Amino acid sequence: MKVGVLASGDTAVRAAHSLSAHDTVEEVLVVGPARSRSFRVVPDASECDLLIGSGDDAPVRAQKLGVPLLWDGDNPADGVVVWGASPVGLALALGAREPDPRIIAVAHPDLEEGFDHQVRFPDPVGSAKVADTTFGGRHVALAQSPARFAACLAVGSERQVTIVDDGAFMSGIALAAAIDVVAEEVAPVWDSALVYLQTAAVMGLVMAEDR
């Protein structure tokens, strides 16, 4: 499989590097106009089986190129085959594995500060004010991390599962891990939670469990 990267910022670049070492990916290409020291740059997506991109403009670009997109957006969009491939999607995937999730929350340096209530994240993030919101129709609490670290948290009736890592690193892997959950129907990453989380772990994220 050849994956084309839409040059749309740091998250897409980090995802490209994670994909380049993944066993289901034959080659990673950068769809120009762009420059890259690590990957071959191509003028269009004619060689690509899938595209990967970040940000609001990615679906429109993918539509014009005519190749399905893996995306970190919070809702389905034309041209997108897998969406929600972000730290929030990771947290919702953790929650999808719990029979009775009581808290699903994310703290990330790129998120805005919340004002609804406090959630205790694992160190080094610690306690943070969250905003209760919905992402793809699912409830999740979002907080601004006070440092460069990000944390995903899912608290169920019997255990607590977390992921803590550098925020930029987490965002890149969250996007790249969508590669293994492509199906015939458009879907968010948490619809294939186990496979998505397993791929994220293979790419370098570590999950911890506390019962």
Backbone as CSV, one residue per row, in Angstrom:
resi,resn,N_x,N_y,N_z,CA_x,CA_y,CA_z,C_x,C_y,C_z
1,MET,0.838,-1.192,0.000,0.000,0.000,0.000,0.881,1.252,0.000
2,LYS,0.545,2.199,-0.870,1.248,3.476,-0.897,0.350,4.562,-0.307
3,VAL,0.904,5.328,0.614,0.140,6.357,1.316,0.709,7.723,0.960
4,GLY,-0.174,8.612,0.539,0.226,9.964,0.221,-0.059,10.897,1.387
5,VAL,0.905,11.699,1.749,0.761,12.635,2.858,0.479,14.024,2.304
6,LEU,-0.605,14.620,2.782,-0.893,16.008,2.436,-0.082,16.891,3.376
7,ALA,0.827,17.651,2.827,1.704,18.486,3.650,0.883,19.572,4.326
8,SER,0.458,19.292,5.563,-0.461,20.194,6.252,-0.034,20.479,7.679
9,GLY,1.260,20.376,7.958,1.742,20.716,9.288,2.456,19.575,9.983
10,ASP,2.822,19.836,11.238,3.657,18.928,12.014,3.007,17.567,12.234
11,THR,1.706,17.537,12.490,1.043,16.260,12.770,1.131,15.311,11.576
12,ALA,0.889,15.831,10.377,0.968,14.997,9.176,2.388,14.502,8.938
13,VAL,3.375,15.353,9.191,4.779,14.944,9.014,5.134,13.827,9.990
14,ARG,4.725,13.983,11.244,4.998,12.949,12.239,4.283,11.640,11.878
15,ALA,3.051,11.751,11.390,2.329,10.560,10.963,3.058,9.852,9.824
16,ALA,3.608,10.631,8.914,4.346,10.051,7.786,5.514,9.204,8.265
17,HIS,6.248,9.676,9.260,7.393,8.923,9.764,6.944,7.639,10.468
18,SER,5.822,7.692,11.176,5.301,6.476,11.796,4.861,5.464,10.744
19,LEU,4.235,5.949,9.680,3.768,5.060,8.613,4.925,4.429,7.849
20,SER,6.016,5.158,7.704,7.130,4.655,6.881,7.742,3.383,7.450
21,ALA,7.557,3.154,8.757,8.105,1.951,9.383,7.048,0.884,9.622
22,HIS,5.825,1.127,9.167,4.729,0.195,9.443,4.672,-0.902,8.387
23,ASP,4.372,-2.117,8.818,4.503,-3.272,7.918,3.439,-3.338,6.831
24,THR,2.346,-2.603,6.943,1.327,-2.643,5.883,1.534,-1.556,4.831
25,VAL,2.564,-0.741,5.005,2.806,0.387,4.105,4.040,0.125,3.256
26,GLU,3.836,0.134,1.952,4.938,-0.100,1.015,5.806,1.148,0.872
27,GLU,5.162,2.301,0.742,5.906,3.549,0.555,5.046,4.721,1.010
28,VAL,5.697,5.708,1.588,5.048,6.969,1.933,5.507,8.030,0.943
29,LEU,4.553,8.724,0.355,4.834,9.773,-0.609,4.298,11.096,-0.072
30,VAL,4.931,12.175,-0.421,4.428,13.503,-0.083,3.815,14.101,-1.340
31,VAL,2.549,14.487,-1.237,1.851,15.058,-2.385,2.130,16.560,-2.427
32,GLY,2.797,16.985,-3.499,3.228,18.368,-3.619,2.110,19.328,-3.981
33,PRO,2.464,20.618,-4.063,3.825,21.149,-3.994,4.380,21.114,-2.572
34,ALA,5.567,20.560,-2.440,6.200,20.445,-1.126,7.652,20.039,-1.316
35,ARG,8.409,20.089,-0.233,9.780,19.590,-0.210,9.908,18.599,0.927
36,SER,10.697,17.566,0.727,10.913,16.578,1.775,12.287,15.946,1.619
37,ARG,13.000,15.847,2.709,14.288,15.154,2.716,14.127,13.665,2.990
38,SER,12.950,13.288,3.486,12.734,11.907,3.917,11.917,11.068,2.945
39,PHE,11.050,11.719,2.139,10.126,10.982,1.292,10.115,11.541,-0.123
40,ARG,9.723,10.673,-1.043,9.597,11.096,-2.438,8.397,12.027,-2.586
41,VAL,8.596,13.142,-3.260,7.525,14.101,-3.496,6.940,13.857,-4.878
42,VAL,5.614,13.776,-4.947,4.928,13.533,-6.220,3.959,14.686,-6.503
43,PRO,3.708,14.974,-7.771,2.857,16.123,-8.107,1.373,15.895,-7.893
44,ASP,0.956,14.630,-7.862,-0.462,14.309,-7.646,-0.553,12.985,-6.889
45,ALA,-1.775,12.510,-6.684,-1.982,11.314,-5.868,-2.251,10.059,-6.697
46,SER,-1.858,10.071,-7.963,-2.178,8.948,-8.843,-1.532,7.633,-8.400
47,GLU,-0.423,7.690,-7.662,0.240,6.478,-7.176,-0.293,6.022,-5.822
48,CYS,-1.135,6.808,-5.191,-1.512,6.574,-3.799,-2.787,5.743,-3.678
49,ASP,-2.778,4.833,-2.706,-3.977,4.076,-2.366,-4.821,4.822,-1.341
50,LEU,-4.165,5.556,-0.463,-4.819,6.345,0.567,-4.059,7.645,0.749
51,LEU,-4.754,8.636,1.295,-4.117,9.878,1.704,-4.260,10.030,3.210
52,ILE,-3.340,10.764,3.804,-3.428,11.070,5.224,-3.192,12.558,5.393
53,GLY,-4.027,13.195,6.230,-3.907,14.638,6.364,-4.524,15.139,7.647
54,SER,-4.136,16.356,8.009,-4.599,16.984,9.243,-5.145,18.368,8.940
55,GLY,-6.140,18.793,9.717,-6.646,20.146,9.563,-7.889,20.242,8.709
56,ASP,-8.525,21.412,8.764,-9.826,21.613,8.125,-9.803,21.493,6.608
57,ASP,-8.670,21.822,5.987,-8.602,21.837,4.524,-8.349,20.466,3.907
58,ALA,-7.943,19.499,4.706,-7.529,18.203,4.159,-8.629,17.483,3.370
59,PRO,-9.882,17.437,3.847,-10.909,16.725,3.066,-11.149,17.322,1.682
60,VAL,-11.142,18.634,1.572,-11.343,19.275,0.273,-10.196,18.931,-0.672
61,ARG,-8.983,18.954,-0.154,-7.825,18.601,-0.985,-7.899,17.150,-1.441
62,ALA,-8.307,16.268,-0.528,-8.410,14.848,-0.878,-9.473,14.614,-1.940
63,GLN,-10.591,15.322,-1.815,-11.646,15.201,-2.820,-11.133,15.583,-4.205
64,LYS,-10.385,16.669,-4.264,-9.857,17.122,-5.550,-8.875,16.111,-6.131
65,LEU,-8.145,15.439,-5.259,-7.167,14.451,-5.717,-7.812,13.098,-6.014
66,GLY,-9.015,12.873,-5.502,-9.752,11.652,-5.818,-9.269,10.403,-5.122
67,VAL,-8.662,10.558,-3.917,-8.161,9.404,-3.158,-8.704,9.503,-1.733
68,PRO,-9.169,8.385,-1.138,-9.739,8.424,0.212,-8.735,8.916,1.256
69,LEU,-9.263,9.626,2.258,-8.430,10.304,3.255,-8.611,9.710,4.649
70,LEU,-7.503,9.557,5.366,-7.492,9.298,6.806,-7.302,10.651,7.477
71,TRP,-8.192,10.986,8.447,-8.261,12.370,8.909,-8.437,12.447,10.422
72,ASP,-7.962,13.552,10.997,-8.088,13.756,12.435,-9.282,14.622,12.820
73,GLY,-10.155,14.925,11.869,-11.332,15.746,12.145,-12.350,15.046,13.025
74,ASP,-13.270,15.844,13.610,-14.193,15.296,14.602,-15.551,14.899,14.054
75,ASN,-15.722,14.924,12.746,-16.968,14.501,12.117,-16.661,13.942,10.726
76,PRO,-17.530,13.092,10.170,-17.295,12.615,8.804,-17.381,13.759,7.811
77,ALA,-16.677,13.611,6.705,-16.681,14.637,5.657,-16.498,13.958,4.308
78,ASP,-16.949,14.613,3.262,-16.778,14.077,1.914,-15.298,13.858,1.630
79,GLY,-14.990,12.706,1.054,-13.606,12.388,0.732,-12.863,11.650,1.829
80,VAL,-13.477,11.539,3.010,-12.823,10.916,4.166,-13.330,9.495,4.350
81,VAL,-12.407,8.546,4.585,-12.794,7.155,4.805,-12.672,6.763,6.279
82,VAL,-11.718,7.375,7.004,-11.589,7.182,8.456,-11.383,8.554,9.086
83,TRP,-12.131,8.838,10.155,-12.016,10.140,10.816,-11.859,9.955,12.326
84,GLY,-11.599,11.077,13.015,-11.391,11.004,14.460,-10.027,10.483,14.859
85,ALA,-9.061,10.486,13.943,-7.728,9.929,14.211,-6.853,10.968,14.914
86,SER,-7.167,11.192,16.191,-6.533,12.238,16.991,-6.417,11.747,18.428
87,PRO,-5.769,12.504,19.321,-5.762,12.100,20.734,-7.165,11.931,21.317
88,VAL,-8.119,12.751,20.880,-9.499,12.572,21.346,-10.047,11.231,20.855
89,GLY,-9.765,10.887,19.614,-10.169,9.589,19.090,-9.532,8.439,19.843
90,LEU,-8.277,8.621,20.255,-7.614,7.598,21.074,-8.364,7.387,22.386
91,ALA,-8.724,8.495,23.038,-9.442,8.385,24.304,-10.798,7.701,24.116
92,LEU,-11.496,8.042,23.045,-12.791,7.410,22.778,-12.628,5.931,22.437
93,ALA,-11.512,5.579,21.810,-11.225,4.165,21.561,-10.971,3.425,22.873
94,LEU,-10.258,4.065,23.802,-10.073,3.463,25.129,-11.423,3.265,25.801
95,GLY,-12.280,4.281,25.735,-13.594,4.186,26.354,-14.484,3.138,25.717
96,ALA,-14.324,2.946,24.408,-15.132,1.952,23.696,-14.823,0.529,24.140
97,ARG,-13.673,0.334,24.763,-13.288,-0.988,25.246,-13.804,-1.271,26.656
98,GLU,-14.417,-0.253,27.287,-14.928,-0.409,28.644,-16.440,-0.632,28.612
99,PRO,-16.961,-1.602,29.362,-18.402,-1.869,29.338,-19.237,-0.738,29.943
100,ASP,-18.636,0.029,30.867,-19.382,1.101,31.534,-18.452,2.298,31.753
101,PRO,-18.071,3.004,30.677,-17.132,4.127,30.849,-17.767,5.281,31.617
102,ARG,-17.126,5.686,32.709,-17.643,6.773,33.538,-16.988,8.107,33.203
103,ILE,-15.734,8.051,32.824,-15.004,9.254,32.422,-14.200,8.924,31.181
104,ILE,-14.326,9.746,30.151,-13.438,9.694,28.990,-12.901,11.118,28.829
105,ALA,-11.602,11.274,28.914,-11.045,12.624,28.948,-9.694,12.679,28.241
106,VAL,-9.365,13.880,27.772,-8.093,14.127,27.094,-7.528,15.446,27.599
107,ALA,-6.246,15.461,27.894,-5.521,16.704,28.141,-4.411,16.801,27.093
108,HIS,-4.349,17.937,26.421,-3.366,18.104,25.344,-2.964,19.579,25.282
109,PRO,-1.706,19.869,25.012,-1.283,21.287,24.968,-1.974,22.107,23.892
110,ASP,-2.516,21.466,22.859,-3.189,22.207,21.785,-4.662,22.495,22.076
111,LEU,-5.205,21.919,23.129,-6.606,22.149,23.466,-6.762,23.409,24.321
112,GLU,-7.969,23.946,24.371,-8.244,25.118,25.185,-8.563,24.718,26.624
113,GLU,-8.346,25.643,27.537,-8.636,25.393,28.947,-10.135,25.229,29.166
114,GLY,-10.510,24.251,29.984,-11.911,24.030,30.295,-12.329,24.735,31.570
115,PHE,-13.643,24.796,31.802,-14.160,25.488,32.980,-15.281,24.720,33.669
116,ASP,-15.549,23.476,33.277,-16.693,22.744,33.823,-16.374,22.050,35.146
117,HIS,-15.293,21.277,35.203,-14.919,20.596,36.444,-13.492,20.084,36.311
118,GLN,-12.954,19.515,37.371,-11.581,19.015,37.396,-11.553,17.520,37.086
119,VAL,-10.542,17.107,36.362,-10.252,15.685,36.158,-8.799,15.452,36.510
120,ARG,-8.540,14.397,37.225,-7.177,14.050,37.598,-6.588,13.124,36.539
121,PHE,-5.625,13.637,35.783,-4.904,12.850,34.784,-3.630,12.288,35.412
122,PRO,-3.060,11.269,34.788,-1.785,10.747,35.298,-0.688,11.821,35.227
123,ASP,0.293,11.696,36.116,1.465,12.569,36.041,2.225,12.288,34.750
124,PRO,2.871,13.283,34.145,3.126,14.623,34.673,2.042,15.654,34.346
125,VAL,0.899,15.234,33.804,-0.154,16.199,33.483,-0.863,16.666,34.743
126,GLY,-1.310,15.732,35.582,-1.944,16.084,36.831,-3.380,16.555,36.667
127,SER,-3.874,17.275,37.663,-5.257,17.743,37.675,-5.429,18.914,36.718
128,ALA,-6.542,18.908,35.966,-6.790,19.974,34.996,-8.284,20.230,34.879
129,LYS,-8.643,21.477,34.575,-10.033,21.834,34.340,-10.432,21.390,32.934
130,VAL,-11.585,20.746,32.833,-12.032,20.200,31.549,-13.304,20.887,31.078
131,ALA,-13.519,20.814,29.786,-14.776,21.243,29.171,-15.502,20.003,28.680
132,ASP,-16.718,19.793,29.127,-17.521,18.661,28.666,-18.085,18.974,27.285
133,THR,-17.828,18.083,26.338,-18.267,18.325,24.971,-18.593,16.999,24.301
134,THR,-18.911,17.051,23.031,-19.127,15.829,22.251,-18.187,15.828,21.060
135,PHE,-17.751,14.662,20.679,-16.839,14.468,19.562,-17.407,13.311,18.758
136,GLY,-17.898,13.607,17.565,-18.545,12.563,16.787,-19.754,11.981,17.479
137,GLY,-20.460,12.807,18.255,-21.655,12.351,18.938,-21.406,11.638,20.245
138,ARG,-20.151,11.560,20.704,-19.830,10.884,21.961,-19.304,11.900,22.976
139,HIS,-19.655,11.666,24.233,-19.254,12.592,25.290,-17.780,12.408,25.643
140,VAL,-17.081,13.515,25.795,-15.674,13.490,26.175,-15.336,14.804,26.867
141,ALA,-14.432,14.753,27.818,-13.990,15.938,28.547,-12.608,16.348,28.041
142,LEU,-12.453,17.615,27.679,-11.214,18.110,27.079,-10.559,19.148,27.972
143,ALA,-9.242,19.055,28.110,-8.491,19.974,28.952,-7.214,20.398,28.252
144,GLN,-6.718,21.557,28.632,-5.419,22.007,28.142,-4.348,21.484,29.083
145,SER,-3.394,20.761,28.547,-2.284,20.277,29.356,-1.348,21.439,29.681
146,PRO,-0.846,21.495,30.903,0.017,22.609,31.284,1.432,22.524,30.719
147,ALA,1.761,21.417,30.112,3.113,21.242,29.578,3.022,20.589,28.207
148,ARG,4.155,20.055,27.725,4.165,19.462,26.383,3.559,18.066,26.360
149,PHE,3.261,17.519,27.524,2.717,16.165,27.578,1.203,16.166,27.369
150,ALA,0.712,15.059,26.833,-0.720,14.845,26.644,-1.115,13.563,27.355
151,ALA,-2.391,13.473,27.717,-2.884,12.280,28.398,-4.282,11.941,27.902
152,CYS,-4.523,10.643,27.673,-5.844,10.108,27.385,-6.258,9.248,28.570
153,LEU,-7.520,9.354,28.966,-7.988,8.665,30.164,-9.369,8.085,29.928
154,ALA,-9.543,6.821,30.283,-10.862,6.178,30.266,-11.031,5.444,31.590
155,VAL,-12.036,5.849,32.348,-12.309,5.240,33.646,-13.601,4.447,33.542
156,GLY,-13.499,3.146,33.745,-14.662,2.274,33.732,-15.012,1.815,35.131
157,SER,-15.946,0.907,35.235,-16.395,0.430,36.544,-15.358,-0.450,37.234
158,GLU,-14.458,-1.058,36.466,-13.499,-1.991,37.047,-12.046,-1.587,36.868
159,ARG,-11.759,-0.654,35.956,-10.364,-0.295,35.740,-10.261,1.100,35.130
160,GLN,-9.036,1.616,35.154,-8.699,2.890,34.536,-7.574,2.645,33.537
161,VAL,-7.752,3.126,32.303,-6.746,2.932,31.261,-6.268,4.305,30.793
162,THR,-4.965,4.452,30.648,-4.396,5.751,30.292,-3.306,5.618,29.240
163,ILE,-3.093,6.707,28.532,-1.937,6.873,27.649,-1.355,8.240,27.962
164,VAL,-0.058,8.314,28.215,0.613,9.586,28.464,1.860,9.643,27.598
165,ASP,2.024,10.744,26.873,3.213,10.889,26.025,3.346,12.345,25.601
166,ASP,4.426,12.643,24.910,4.592,13.955,24.313,3.387,14.254,23.409
167,GLY,2.820,15.449,23.529,1.589,15.763,22.820,1.715,15.682,21.312
168,ALA,2.791,16.216,20.758,2.978,16.187,19.306,3.198,14.762,18.808
169,PHE,3.965,13.979,19.576,4.202,12.579,19.223,2.888,11.801,19.226
170,MET,2.063,12.022,20.253,0.774,11.341,20.342,-0.127,11.700,19.165
171,SER,-0.168,12.981,18.796,-1.024,13.407,17.687,-0.618,12.739,16.385
172,GLY,0.684,12.630,16.139,1.170,12.004,14.917,0.807,10.535,14.838
173,ILE,0.990,9.812,15.935,0.658,8.388,15.939,-0.852,8.182,15.883
174,ALA,-1.613,9.029,16.561,-3.070,8.910,16.514,-3.579,9.004,15.083
175,LEU,-2.960,9.870,14.280,-3.348,9.989,12.876,-2.865,8.793,12.068
176,ALA,-1.607,8.409,12.263,-1.029,7.313,11.481,-1.711,5.980,11.743
177,ALA,-2.137,5.730,12.982,-2.705,4.430,13.347,-4.031,4.144,12.658
178,ALA,-4.632,5.160,12.062,-5.871,4.944,11.310,-5.666,4.057,10.088
179,ILE,-4.425,3.831,9.705,-4.118,3.062,8.505,-4.696,1.648,8.570
180,ASP,-4.807,1.083,9.771,-5.227,-0.312,9.897,-6.714,-0.483,10.175
181,VAL,-7.486,0.610,10.151,-8.920,0.470,10.430,-9.775,0.889,9.235
182,VAL,-9.169,0.950,8.064,-9.917,1.293,6.857,-10.870,0.146,6.508
183,ALA,-12.128,0.487,6.269,-13.139,-0.503,5.899,-13.924,0.015,4.696
184,GLU,-14.908,-0.757,4.287,-15.707,-0.345,3.127,-16.569,0.880,3.437
185,GLU,-17.018,0.998,4.687,-17.861,2.101,5.094,-17.040,3.166,5.818
186,VAL,-17.421,4.425,5.655,-16.779,5.521,6.390,-17.055,5.333,7.878
187,ALA,-16.015,5.485,8.713,-16.193,5.231,10.145,-15.140,5.973,10.958
188,PRO,-15.439,6.249,12.232,-14.432,6.808,13.134,-13.514,5.717,13.659
189,VAL,-12.371,6.108,14.177,-11.382,5.118,14.623,-11.909,4.245,15.754
190,TRP,-12.769,4.781,16.618,-13.229,3.995,17.763,-14.216,2.906,17.386
191,ASP,-14.712,2.898,16.160,-15.542,1.772,15.721,-14.721,0.495,15.586
192,SER,-13.417,0.645,15.430,-12.496,-0.497,15.386,-11.454,-0.293,16.487
193,ALA,-11.948,-0.101,17.715,-11.101,0.358,18.814,-9.904,-0.549,19.079
194,LEU,-10.112,-1.847,19.126,-9.016,-2.752,19.475,-7.897,-2.683,18.440
195,VAL,-8.237,-2.781,17.173,-7.219,-2.738,16.115,-6.509,-1.383,16.121
196,TYR,-7.270,-0.314,16.275,-6.685,1.030,16.302,-5.692,1.185,17.450
197,LEU,-6.072,0.746,18.630,-5.187,0.865,19.786,-3.971,-0.051,19.648
198,GLN,-4.162,-1.224,19.090,-3.025,-2.128,18.875,-2.017,-1.511,17.909
199,THR,-2.507,-0.875,16.840,-1.615,-0.237,15.883,-0.894,0.935,16.525
200,ALA,-1.606,1.732,17.319,-0.973,2.850,18.020,0.128,2.354,18.955
201,ALA,-0.092,1.208,19.588,0.917,0.636,20.475,2.139,0.167,19.686
202,VAL,1.898,-0.473,18.551,3.015,-0.909,17.692,3.849,0.292,17.245
203,MET,3.181,1.416,17.010,3.869,2.621,16.544,4.556,3.394,17.664
204,GLY,4.344,2.990,18.928,5.132,3.596,19.991,4.393,4.137,21.193
205,LEU,3.069,4.163,21.188,2.344,4.641,22.360,2.210,3.503,23.374
206,VAL,2.332,3.844,24.646,2.255,2.859,25.738,0.976,3.104,26.532
207,MET,0.204,2.055,26.728,-1.023,2.135,27.514,-0.830,1.478,28.860
208,ALA,-1.353,2.144,29.891,-1.242,1.624,31.264,-2.625,1.364,31.818
209,GLU,-2.723,0.322,32.638,-3.999,-0.086,33.228,-3.877,-0.133,34.737
210,ASP,-4.885,0.390,35.436,-4.919,0.372,36.892,-6.287,-0.139,37.331
211,ARG,-6.305,-1.257,38.032,-7.577,-1.829,38.495,-7.839,-1.442,39.953
